[in-house]
Amino acid sequence: RLNPDIIVLGNDETRSRYRSELTEGYKSGRIKQQKKFTNKQIEAENLVRSLKSNLKLFKGLFVYGGVLGVEYDDIASMLYQDIRLKDYSKIIVSQDKDLLTTIKFEDVYDWKQDRFKNQEDIKGFTRDEWLFVQSLTGDPTDSFGGVKGIGTVTAEKLVRRYKTINNLLKNCYEDSFDEKDRYVKKALQRLCTVEGREELKLGYNLAKIFRNTSNLNEAELKRYEEIVQDTLNYRKPAPSEYVSEDLDNFFIESKSYDGERIMS
């Protein structure tokens, strides 16, 4: 229905090198969960791996955008911001709310809900405020904490009240002893300490999605540049080139694993 001229396809090749260097436990929970997969889940995971491997061969159909050591949220965001791709109208297809901290709501398409995202998906916060919330709470899915003792409800109250991290830190001393909400009071008192501020800083650095290539190492940057050049040099295939026999057979075989849902 979106009918794109170019598709850049990618997902996480590995955990983020950058975030793993900040904290050893990053996404460790997902690794533990993978060991508990059912046979059906293992089949699905193998299908996805095989799909990636096979689709890399079909450059006439799309540009492959995976980078070892860099999460695909970061790659998608960098491509979205890249000045060299400014002439393209770009749409990111994802359910991930993290991307809403760097990409316009109307440019993020949620395939599961069959609609574009909007500000209500992040409870009415702006993109910067949503990143602030994530910095305070951390992300249990990715196995990193925010500020000790601060949950989602308290974090949202703090962000609605202070709007920015700088404003919160500037006012936490004078406000922490007058606050009636005991959870907010405890949160402010924690943020008055060196430990609390360090936790907030770490949470921010882990939650922040890349806008440019400044956090990439030499090998990651080289691969990212290849993706940009592949996109700029993309040649739309002729109708007869859209489906090869190998690709057609692969898709037919994949249906036994509920392939349509996985490939979405």
Summary of the structure (lengths in Angstrom):
residues: 264
radius of gyration: 21.1
end to end distance: 13.1
largest distance: 71.3
contacts: 720
relative contact order: 0.15
helix: 57%
strand: 6%
